[in-house]
Amino acid sequence: MSISGNKVDFSGLKGLSDVDKIIHEPGRLNLMALLFVVKKADFTFVMGQTGMTRGNLSSHLGKLEAAGYVDIEKTFKGKRPLTLLRLTGNGRSAFQAYIQNMKQALEKLPG
């Protein structure tokens, strides 16, 4: 980004408009970051770590699942239902690309 006279060149920040909007929403970004560092996590653990309500977490996971970023496996542990969550290969790749895009865009900020 360069500033000359009264003109400001923001072309270096174009990368911010290219970030994945599905991931960029703060709740989903939190989920993606959490699932990026674990192999699998159960719904209750993720709910506790993120501070999301059951409904809010379900809503965000539905959007991530529809995008192909998260796999949701419903099973039982004994007689109790167990929901396991994990990033898919596409989800892992999309999150890595998101991180790269954000780094590149933010490195261009003056200061």
C-alpha positions as CSV (number, residue, x, y, z in Angstrom):
1,M,0.0,0.0,0.0
2,S,1.4,3.4,-0.8
3,I,0.2,6.9,0.0
4,S,1.2,9.8,-2.2
5,G,-0.3,13.3,-1.8
6,N,-4.0,12.8,-1.1
7,K,-4.2,9.4,-2.9
8,V,-4.1,6.1,-1.0
9,D,-3.4,2.9,-2.9
10,F,-5.3,0.0,-1.2
11,S,-4.6,-2.5,-4.0
12,G,-2.3,-4.4,-1.7
13,L,-5.2,-5.3,0.6
14,K,-7.2,-7.1,-2.2
15,G,-6.3,-10.3,-0.4
16,L,-8.7,-9.5,2.4
17,S,-11.6,-9.7,0.0
18,D,-10.4,-13.1,-1.2
19,V,-10.6,-14.8,2.2
20,D,-13.0,-17.8,2.6
21,K,-16.2,-16.2,4.0
22,I,-17.4,-19.5,5.4
23,I,-14.3,-19.8,7.6
24,H,-13.9,-16.1,8.3
25,E,-17.0,-15.8,10.5
26,P,-15.6,-15.7,14.1
27,G,-17.5,-18.7,15.4
28,R,-16.6,-20.9,12.5
29,L,-13.0,-19.6,12.6
30,N,-12.8,-20.7,16.2
31,L,-14.2,-24.2,15.3
32,M,-11.8,-24.6,12.4
33,A,-8.8,-23.6,14.5
34,L,-9.8,-26.0,17.2
35,L,-10.4,-28.9,14.9
36,F,-7.2,-28.2,13.0
37,V,-5.1,-29.1,16.0
38,V,-6.9,-32.3,17.0
39,K,-7.7,-35.5,15.1
40,K,-11.3,-35.8,16.3
41,A,-13.3,-34.1,19.0
42,D,-16.7,-34.8,20.5
43,F,-19.5,-32.3,20.4
44,T,-19.5,-31.7,24.2
45,F,-15.8,-31.0,24.3
46,V,-16.0,-28.5,21.4
47,M,-19.0,-26.8,23.0
48,G,-17.0,-26.4,26.2
49,Q,-13.9,-25.1,24.5
50,T,-15.7,-22.6,22.3
51,G,-18.3,-21.5,24.8
52,M,-21.0,-21.8,22.2
53,T,-24.5,-23.0,23.0
54,R,-25.7,-26.3,21.6
55,G,-27.9,-24.6,19.0
56,N,-25.2,-22.1,17.9
57,L,-22.6,-24.8,17.6
58,S,-24.9,-27.0,15.6
59,S,-25.7,-24.2,13.2
60,H,-22.0,-23.4,12.6
61,L,-21.2,-27.1,12.1
62,G,-24.0,-27.4,9.6
63,K,-22.5,-24.7,7.5
64,L,-19.0,-26.1,7.7
65,E,-20.4,-29.6,6.9
66,A,-22.3,-28.2,3.9
67,A,-19.1,-26.6,2.6
68,G,-17.3,-30.0,2.9
69,Y,-15.0,-28.8,5.7
70,V,-16.2,-30.9,8.6
71,D,-17.3,-34.5,9.0
72,I,-19.9,-35.2,11.6
73,E,-20.1,-38.8,12.8
74,K,-23.0,-39.7,15.0
75,T,-22.5,-42.9,17.1
76,F,-23.1,-44.3,20.6
77,K,-20.8,-44.8,23.6
78,G,-22.6,-47.5,25.4
79,K,-26.2,-46.3,25.3
80,R,-25.4,-42.6,25.1
81,P,-25.3,-40.7,21.8
82,L,-21.8,-39.5,20.8
83,T,-21.2,-36.9,18.1
84,L,-17.6,-36.8,16.8
85,L,-16.3,-34.0,14.7
86,R,-13.2,-33.8,12.5
87,L,-11.9,-31.6,9.6
88,T,-12.0,-33.3,6.2
89,G,-9.1,-33.1,3.9
90,N,-10.8,-30.2,2.1
91,G,-11.4,-28.5,5.4
92,R,-7.7,-28.8,6.4
93,S,-6.6,-27.5,3.0
94,A,-9.1,-24.6,3.1
95,F,-8.0,-23.6,6.6
96,Q,-4.3,-23.6,5.6
97,A,-5.2,-21.5,2.6
98,Y,-7.2,-19.1,4.8
99,I,-4.2,-18.7,7.1
100,Q,-1.9,-18.0,4.2
101,N,-4.3,-15.5,2.6
102,M,-4.7,-13.6,5.9
103,K,-0.9,-13.5,6.5
104,Q,-0.2,-12.2,3.0
105,A,-3.0,-9.5,3.3
106,L,-2.0,-8.4,6.7
107,E,1.7,-8.2,5.9
108,K,0.9,-5.5,3.4
109,L,-0.5,-3.1,6.0
110,P,1.6,-0.1,6.7
111,G,3.2,0.3,10.1
